[in-house]
């Protein structure tokens, strides 16, 4: 994380103006993963960005329906300011909006200390734990999302042809939307390299290259922001909501994850076997998976994506190149050796899902944990592994019971997250929905579709 110190904003301004950029869109993630932003005139950069921009801390506890809850920096504290500082290395010119550039910002308390609720700060604290033992975490995301069009006041899929997974072209992109989006992502310089139509009708995936964990999370945050913006400008809606439809599958956020020491992948030996560090990473993730599920599936709706025979995880297990397990080990070895964590929901906050997975694995490394045996075959009915939490309520209870993970992510952040999510659960029930319902309700569509 860039330290909280005065930047040479004159140089930043000159570089932007040389490229014809006159507006800088300052972005940061709230607790939910929703993009909060402010457009700043580049001509006013030195004055406007020398200490800020500032925002009201009530943003951390603002729900998707506009209610402001209580918590750190909220009502009981008098709604003080938070202070942002741009990260110049994360300036990205917006190709579909000439003259405007994105920039990711760090968030600080008014006294200049890193804000404990800010998702980017939470991730940085976990990365620092790896640095202390000489390791660098490397991650690569896979995100799916639906594209919808407005039909008589309801957002529906743009087409309903089935069986078109791993396809491209006019059959699955009748409006040319997806090809345009892929080209825009390339010009945005966020590591995009490929894309395709996914398993469900009107569902897509764009792949981003792996990178050091913070750069990868920043890119993913910008990616999700950009996808919604590009799509809206073409009259459609893109949503990373985990399961927006009862009659189709969900959208996941898979995380590929490896560790390096001095630039070398240390997860397999010369014979291609997983190293003790790799096995301890798996063990740490399995130990903390019930709590981790709340952070990787952060909505009531997300748990309706999970279950038996869904190609999404159901049990707390792992396997070699096995897509029915929670942790899959892809077949590549050498520099490509990695874990694939398959539990994530499309609505997950890129910084927080990364921080949670990295924290669980780091605990495994520190304690030299050993995982259970790898499972083979179709593992949904293999009772050798426990079933994961199947509701947000159960996942929040598991998070509350996991003192290690809470300590690694920070009490202030976890308390704020739980406050937000407990309120969601309460409102879901008050709308007449049963905790164990597998049906996607109108309440969920109203709560999540536009925001995620």
C-alpha positions in Angstrom: 0.0 0.0 0.0 1.3 3.5 -0.9 2.1 5.2 2.4 0.0 8.2 3.5 2.3 11.0 2.4 2.2 13.9 0.0 2.4 12.8 -3.6 4.0 14.8 -6.4 0.7 15.6 -7.8 2.2 18.1 -10.3 3.9 15.2 -12.1 0.7 13.1 -12.0 -1.3 16.0 -13.4 1.2 16.7 -16.2 1.1 13.0 -17.3 -2.7 13.0 -17.4 -2.9 16.2 -19.3 -0.3 15.0 -21.8 -2.7 12.1 -22.6 -5.8 14.4 -22.8 -7.2 13.3 -19.5 -9.1 16.2 -17.8 -11.2 14.2 -15.2 -9.8 11.6 -12.7 -12.4 9.2 -11.3 -11.3 8.3 -7.8 -12.5 4.8 -6.8 -12.5 2.8 -3.7 -14.4 -0.3 -2.5 -16.9 -0.2 0.3 -17.4 -3.1 2.7 -20.0 -4.7 0.3 -17.7 -4.4 -2.7 -19.7 -1.6 -4.3 -17.6 1.0 -6.0 -17.7 4.4 -4.4 -16.2 7.3 -6.4 -15.8 11.0 -7.1 -14.9 12.7 -10.3 -12.0 15.2 -9.8 -11.0 17.9 -12.3 -7.3 17.4 -13.2 -6.7 21.1 -13.4 -7.5 21.3 -9.7 -5.4 18.2 -8.7 -2.8 19.8 -6.4 -5.5 21.6 -4.4 -8.2 18.9 -4.5 -6.1 15.8 -4.0 -3.5 17.1 -1.6 -5.6 15.8 1.3 -8.4 13.8 -0.2 -10.9 13.7 -1.5 -12.8 13.0 1.7 -16.0 11.1 2.2 -18.4 10.5 5.1 -17.6 7.4 7.0 -21.2 6.4 7.0 -20.5 4.9 3.6 -19.1 1.8 5.3 -22.5 1.0 6.8 -24.8 2.2 4.0 -27.0 -0.7 2.8 -28.1 -1.3 -0.8 -31.5 0.2 0.1 -30.0 3.4 1.5 -30.2 2.8 5.2 -27.2 3.9 7.3 -26.5 1.5 10.2 -24.3 2.2 13.2 -20.7 1.1 13.5 -17.1 2.3 13.4 -17.1 5.9 12.2 -20.9 6.0 11.8 -23.8 7.5 13.7 -22.4 7.0 17.3 -19.2 8.6 16.3 -20.8 11.6 14.6 -20.2 10.5 11.0 -16.6 11.8 10.7 -14.6 12.0 7.5 -12.5 9.3 5.8 -9.6 10.5 3.7 -8.6 8.9 0.4 -5.2 9.1 -1.3 -4.8 8.0 -5.0 -2.5 5.2 -5.9 -0.8 6.6 -9.1 0.3 3.1 -10.3 -3.4 2.3 -10.6 -4.4 5.1 -13.0 -6.2 3.6 -16.0 -7.4 5.7 -18.9 -11.1 4.8 -19.8 -11.2 4.0 -23.5 -15.0 4.3 -23.8 -15.1 7.6 -22.0 -12.4 9.9 -23.6 -10.8 12.4 -21.3 -11.6 10.3 -18.1 -9.3 8.0 -16.2 -10.0 5.6 -13.3 -7.7 5.6 -10.3 -7.8 3.3 -7.2 -7.5 5.1 -3.8 -6.3 4.0 -0.4 -8.5 5.0 2.5 -7.3 6.5 5.8 -8.6 7.8 9.1 -8.5 11.6 9.5 -5.3 11.1 11.6 -3.5 9.5 8.7 -3.6 5.9 9.9 -4.8 3.2 7.5 -8.6 2.7 7.8 -9.3 -0.6 9.5 -12.6 -1.0 7.6 -11.2 -0.3 4.2 -11.1 -3.6 2.2 -7.8 -2.6 0.5 -6.2 -2.0 3.9 -7.5 -5.4 5.2 -5.9 -7.1 2.2 -2.6 -5.2 2.7 -2.4 -6.4 6.3 -2.6 -10.0 5.2 -0.1 -9.6 2.4 2.3 -8.1 5.1 2.0 -11.4 6.9 3.4 -13.2 3.9 6.2 -10.6 3.5 7.3 -11.3 7.1 8.1 -14.9 6.1 9.6 -14.0 2.7 6.7 -15.1 0.6 4.7 -13.3 -2.1 1.1 -14.4 -2.8 0.0 -14.5 -6.4 -3.6 -14.6 -7.5 -5.7 -14.8 -10.6 -9.5 -14.4 -10.8 -12.1 -16.0 -12.9 -15.5 -14.1 -12.8 -18.7 -14.9 -14.4 -21.6 -12.5 -14.9 -25.0 -12.2 -16.7 -26.0 -9.6 -19.2 -29.7 -8.6 -19.2 -32.1 -6.4 -21.0 -35.2 -4.6 -19.7 -38.4 -6.3 -20.8 -41.5 -4.6 -19.5 -39.8 -3.4 -16.3 -38.0 -6.7 -15.5 -34.4 -7.5 -16.3 -34.3 -10.7 -18.3 -31.5 -12.6 -20.1 -30.8 -11.3 -23.6 -31.3 -14.8 -25.1 -32.2 -18.3 -23.8 -30.3 -20.8 -26.0 -28.8 -23.6 -23.9 -25.7 -25.7 -24.4 -23.5 -22.9 -25.6 -20.7 -23.0 -23.0 -17.2 -22.1 -24.4 -18.6 -20.4 -27.5 -18.1 -17.0 -29.1 -19.5 -15.0 -32.0 -23.0 -13.8 -33.0 -24.9 -16.8 -31.7 -24.0 -15.9 -28.1 -23.3 -12.2 -28.7 -26.1 -11.1 -30.9 -25.7 -7.4 -30.1 -21.9 -7.4 -30.4 -21.8 -6.4 -26.7 -19.3 -9.0 -25.5 -16.7 -8.4 -28.2 -16.8 -4.7 -27.6 -16.4 -5.3 -23.9 -13.4 -7.6 -24.4 -11.7 -5.0 -26.5 -12.4 -2.2 -24.0 -10.9 -4.4 -21.2 -7.8 -4.8 -23.2 -7.4 -1.1 -23.7 -8.1 -0.5 -20.0 -4.8 -2.4 -19.2 -6.1 -4.6 -16.4 -4.6 -7.9 -17.6 -7.5 -9.2 -19.6 -6.5 -11.8 -22.2 -9.5 -13.9 -23.2 -13.3 -14.4 -22.8 -16.2 -16.6 -23.8 -19.8 -17.4 -23.3 -20.3 -19.5 -20.2 -22.6 -22.4 -19.2 -25.8 -20.6 -18.8 -27.6 -18.4 -21.5 -26.5 -14.8 -21.5 -23.7 -15.6 -19.1 -20.1 -14.6 -19.8 -16.5 -14.8 -18.5 -13.5 -12.7 -19.1 -10.1 -13.9 -17.9 -7.4 -11.8 -16.3 -3.8 -12.7 -15.9 -2.5 -13.6 -12.5 -0.4 -11.0 -10.6 0.8 -10.2 -7.1 -2.2 -10.3 -4.9 -2.8 -6.6 -4.5 -2.4 -5.8 -8.2 -4.7 -8.6 -9.0 -7.3 -7.4 -6.6 -7.0 -3.8 -7.9 -7.4 -5.1 -11.5 -10.5 -7.2 -10.5 -12.1 -4.3 -8.7 -11.6 -2.1 -11.8 -12.8 -4.9 -14.0 -16.1 -5.3 -12.1 -16.6 -1.5 -12.1 -15.9 -1.3 -15.8 -18.1 -4.2 -16.9 -21.1 -2.6 -15.3 -20.3 0.8 -16.8 -19.6 -0.5 -20.3 -22.8 -2.6 -20.3 -25.0 0.2 -19.0 -23.8 2.5 -21.7 -25.1 0.0 -24.3 -28.5 -0.1 -22.7 -28.0 -3.4 -20.9 -27.4 -4.5 -17.3 -24.4 -6.6 -16.2 -24.7 -8.3 -12.8 -22.3 -10.4 -10.8 -25.1 -11.4 -8.5 -24.5 -15.0 -7.7 -27.8 -16.5 -8.7 -30.3 -14.0 -10.3 -32.5 -16.7 -11.9 -34.3 -19.8 -10.5 -34.1 -21.6 -13.8 -30.4 -21.2 -14.4 -27.1 -21.7 -12.6 -25.0 -19.1 -10.7 -22.0 -16.9 -11.4 -18.9 -17.7 -9.5 -15.7 -15.9 -8.5 -12.9 -18.6 -8.6 -9.5 -17.6 -7.3 -6.3 -19.2 -8.5 -3.6 -18.8 -5.8 0.1 -19.6 -5.5 3.0 -18.4 -3.4 6.5 -17.4 -4.5 9.8 -16.9 -2.8 12.3 -14.6 -4.6 10.2 -15.0 -7.8 10.1 -18.8 -7.8 6.9 -20.8 -7.3 7.5 -23.0 -4.3 4.4 -25.2 -4.5 5.8 -28.3 -6.1 9.0 -30.2 -6.0 11.2 -31.5 -8.9 9.1 -34.6 -9.2 5.9 -32.6 -9.5 4.6 -33.4 -6.1 2.9 -30.7 -3.9 5.3 -29.3 -1.4 4.6 -29.1 2.4 3.9 -25.4 2.0 1.3 -26.1 -0.6 -0.3 -28.8 1.5 -0.4 -26.5 4.5 -2.1 -23.8 2.4 -4.8 -26.3 1.5 -5.1 -27.4 5.1 -5.5 -23.8 6.3 -8.2 -23.1 3.8 -10.1 -26.3 4.8 -9.8 -25.5 8.5 -11.2 -22.0 8.0 -13.6 -22.8 5.2 -16.9 -22.5 7.2 -15.9 -18.9 8.3 -14.4 -18.1 4.9 -17.7 -19.0 3.3 -19.3 -15.9 4.7 -16.7 -13.6 3.2 -16.6 -15.4 -0.2 -20.4 -15.7 -0.4 -21.4 -12.4 1.2 -25.2 -12.4 0.4 -28.3 -14.4 1.2 -28.5 -15.2 -2.4 -25.0 -16.5 -2.8 -25.8 -19.7 -0.9 -28.5 -20.6 -3.4 -25.7 -21.1 -5.9 -24.0 -23.7 -3.8 -25.2 -27.3 -3.4 -24.9 -30.9 -4.7 -24.3 -31.4 -8.4 -24.1 -27.6 -9.2 -20.4 -27.4 -10.3 -20.1 -25.1 -7.2 -18.8 -26.4 -3.9 -20.9 -28.3 -1.4 -18.4 -30.0 0.8 -15.2 -28.8 2.5 -12.8 -30.9 0.5 -10.0 -30.8 -2.1 -8.8 -32.8 -5.0 -6.4 -33.0 -8.0 -8.0 -31.5 -11.1 -11.5 -32.2 -9.7 -14.2 -29.6 -10.3 -16.5 -31.1 -7.8 -14.3 -30.1 -4.9 -14.0 -26.8 -3.0 -10.2 -26.6 -3.6 -9.1 -27.9 -7.0 -5.4 -28.4 -7.9 -5.1 -27.8 -11.6 -2.8 -30.2 -13.5 0.0 -27.6 -14.4 3.2 -27.9 -12.4 6.4 -25.8 -12.2 5.6 -22.1 -12.3 1.9 -23.0 -13.0 1.4 -24.9 -9.8 -1.5 -23.4 -7.9 -4.7 -23.9 -6.0 -8.1 -23.0 -7.4 -10.6 -21.9 -4.7 -14.0 -22.5 -6.2 -16.3 -21.4 -3.4 -16.5 -17.7 -4.3 -19.7 -16.0 -5.4 -19.7 -13.4 -8.2 -20.9 -10.8 -5.7 -17.8 -11.2 -3.5 -15.6 -8.1 -2.8 -12.3 -8.7 -4.7 -10.2 -7.4 -1.8 -12.0 -9.3 0.9 -12.3 -12.7 -0.8 -8.6 -12.4 -1.6 -7.7 -11.4 2.0 -9.8 -14.2 3.5 -8.3 -17.0 1.3 -4.8 -15.7 1.8 -5.3 -15.4 5.6 -6.6 -19.0 5.9 -3.7 -20.3 3.9 -1.2 -18.2 5.8 -2.5 -19.7 9.1 -1.9 -23.2 7.6 1.6 -22.3 6.6 2.5 -20.8 10.0 1.1 -23.8 11.9 2.4 -26.4 9.3 -1.1 -27.9 9.1 -1.7 -31.2 7.2 -4.8 -31.5 5.0 -7.0 -34.6 4.8 -6.5 -36.9 1.8 -7.4 -35.6 -1.6 -10.7 -36.9 -2.8 -11.4 -38.5 -6.2 -14.4 -38.8 -8.4 -17.8 -37.0 -8.1 -17.4 -35.8 -4.4 -20.8 -34.3 -3.7 -22.0 -37.5 -1.9 -18.6 -38.4 -0.3 -19.3 -38.0 3.4 -15.5 -38.0 4.1 -15.9 -34.2 4.1 -18.4 -32.1 5.9 -21.0 -30.0 4.1 -20.2 -26.3 4.0 -22.6 -23.7 5.5 -25.6 -23.5 3.3 -27.0 -20.2 4.5 -25.5 -16.8 5.2 -26.8 -17.1 8.8 -24.8 -20.3 9.4 -21.7 -18.8 7.7 -21.8 -15.7 9.9 -22.0 -17.9 13.0 -18.9 -19.8 11.7 -17.1 -16.5 11.2 -18.0 -15.4 14.7 -16.5 -18.6 16.1 -13.3 -18.3 14.1 -11.1 -16.1 16.3 -8.0 -16.7 14.2 -9.5 -15.5 10.9 -11.2 -12.6 12.7 -7.9 -11.6 14.2 -6.1 -11.7 10.9 -8.7 -9.6 9.1 -9.2 -7.2 12.0 -12.0 -6.8 14.5 -13.2 -3.5 13.2 -13.7 -4.8 9.7 -15.3 -8.1 10.8 -17.6 -6.3 13.1 -18.7 -3.9 10.4 -19.2 -6.8 7.9 -21.3 -8.7 10.4 -23.4 -5.7 11.2 -24.2 -5.2 7.5 -24.9 -8.9 6.8 -27.0 -9.5 9.9 -29.2 -6.6 8.8 -29.5 -8.2 5.4 -30.6 -11.5 7.0 -33.1 -9.7 9.2 -34.7 -7.9 6.3 -34.8 -11.0 4.2 -36.8 -12.8 6.9 -39.0 -9.8 7.5 -40.0 -10.0 3.9 -41.4 -13.5 4.5 -38.6 -15.6 3.2 -37.5 -18.9 4.9 -33.9 -19.3 5.9 -33.6 -22.7 4.1 -35.4 -21.6 0.9 -33.6 -22.4 -2.3 -35.9 -20.2 -4.4 -34.5 -16.9 -5.6 -37.0 -14.3 -4.2 -38.1 -10.9 -5.5 -36.5 -9.5 -2.4 -33.0 -10.8 -3.5 -33.4 -9.4 -7.0 -34.3 -6.0 -5.6 -31.5 -6.1 -3.0 -28.6 -7.3 -5.2 -29.2 -7.3 -8.9 -28.4 -3.7 -9.7 -25.7 -3.2 -7.1 -23.5 -6.3 -7.8 
